[in-house]
Amino acid sequence: MVKPLSFSSYIVHIYHLRKNHHRELVGVLEMVGSEGKKGFTNYDELWDILSAGKKQSRRGNQGRRREA
């Protein structure tokens, strides 16, 4: 059985990006449809937030399937 893909939408506000150092950026990430914002100060932190969001949305979808 093929599992359906789940997608999440994000709004990313980048406030500072160094011209020759693209991994150094500062901003805020919002997940569409949920409250709160998460700040980041570099590329790795942004990636960690995005990766955690994918894991949470997968868990949420799996939980819904079990209840049905």
N, C-alpha and C positions, 0 to 999 in steps of 0.2 A: 504494500500500500504506500502510495506517495504522500508525504507530509506536505501540507500547504505552506508556502513561504509567508512569513510575516515581515512586514516592513514598519519601521518607525520613522516619524518625521521630526526633524530638529530645526531649530532656528539658532544659528551661530552668529554672535556678535563679536567681531575682532576689533579691539580698540588700539592695539599696538602691534606692529610687525616690523622687525628690523630688516632693512633693505637687503643686506648680504648674509643674513642669518635667519633663514626661513623657518627653522625649528623653534626660534624664539618669538613667541607671540603671546599676547594677553587678551583674554576675552571671557565671554559668558555663553553658556549653552542652555537652551530651553528645549524641553521635549514637548512637542505639540500635544495638547490634550491633557497635560498634567501641570500641577502647580509647582512653583519653585524654579530656581535657576542654579546652575553649578558653574563656578568660575574655574579658569585654568590659566596657568602662567607659562606653559610651553606645549609643544606638539605632543609630547608623550602623555601629559595629563589630559589633553583633549581626547587622545586615542583611548585612554583608560576609561574616561566617562562614556564614550561611545560604545566601547566593548561591554561595559557593565550594563548599559541600556539594552543591548541585544540579548544578554543573558536573562535579564528581568522580563523582557517581553516574551521570550520563549517559555519561561516558567509560567507566566500568566496564561499563555495560550494552552499549555499542557494542563494547568489546573482547571480551566474551563471545560476541556474535553472530558476530564474525569467526572465532573459533576453532571454532564449531560447524559 
